[in-house]
Amino acid sequence: MRAHAIERHALLILAMAAAFAAPAQVPGKVQSKHDAVEKADVAAGDARQARDSATSAQLAATAAVQTRDQGADSARGAIAAQATAQQAQRAAEDAREASHRATRAAEDARSAQAAAVSGSNPTGAAVQARAALSEARTANAIAADAGSVARAAAAATAEANQLPERTLAPPSDGRNVDFAALDLDGDGSISREESRAHTALSANFLAVDVNADGRISVGEIDGWRR
């Protein structure tokens, strides 16, 4: 009798443990399904933004090419316009590739969502949806950055077309260029964005950038000072 009582007691404990554990599993599955749906929706939004950035980049690249084809005021300007137009086209291509990448990630997230809702492993599907969302966000950021580059390059193309043949004389503060302070990323050159911290240099960026590579070297600064 004592043995039976112990066995019944053990079974009762197991039954109570199962009763407490069962409700905890259901919210886990429900939460996983909810997470997968939410991640898929956000990924779809990132994909739409990436496509918008790609469209904007392509419009900027097209404008840059049209501006370049209108002809420049000087040979130096033509070289600079060619370089900036190519930069805009490359940026548009980068944005396009990133847009495709974001779209594929959004599709993967939707597939994970469907698996989470109808499948037997919603937790695993939710993990897949989160990974797809991360990919979509990364691609969206790349597309947005490429779009900014393309628009800046298009604007630079318009400036290049008006560049005179002779290098502009430096303004009064042109000789006071702290190269190291302006070279924020320490790559040994000054980008257009970095030059904005120096009014005179920014205003004459294309003139100082003799080889029209979109960056100003120490040698080009020295040549501008003379």
Stockholm file with secondary structure:
# STOCKHOLM 1.0

chainA/1-226         MRAHAIERHALLILAMAAAFAAPAQVPGKVQSKHDAVEKADVAAGDARQARDSATSAQLAATAAVQTRDQGADSARGAIAAQATAQQAQRAAEDAREASHRATRAAEDARSAQAAAVSGSNPTGAAVQARAALSEARTANAIAADAGSVARAAAAATAEANQLPERTLAPPSDGRNVDFAALDLDGDGSISREESRAHTALSANFLAVDVNADGRISVGEIDGWRR
#=GR chainA/1-226 SS CHHHHHHHHHHHHHHHHHHHHHHHHHHHHHHHHHHHHHHHHHHHHHHHHHHHHHHHHHHHHHHHHHHHHTCCSSHHHHHHHHHHHHHHHHHHHHHHHHHHHHHHHHHHHHHHHHHHHHSSCHHHHHHHHHHHHHHHHHHHHHHHHHHHHHHHHHHHHHHHHTCCSSCCCCCTTTTCCCHHHHCTTCSSSEEHHHHTTSHHHHHTHHHHCTTCSSEECHHHHHHHHC
#=GC SS_cons         CHHHHHHHHHHHHHHHHHHHHHHHHHHHHHHHHHHHHHHHHHHHHHHHHHHHHHHHHHHHHHHHHHHHHTCCSSHHHHHHHHHHHHHHHHHHHHHHHHHHHHHHHHHHHHHHHHHHHHSSCHHHHHHHHHHHHHHHHHHHHHHHHHHHHHHHHHHHHHHHHTCCSSCCCCCTTTTCCCHHHHCTTCSSSEEHHHHTTSHHHHHTHHHHCTTCSSEECHHHHHHHHC
//
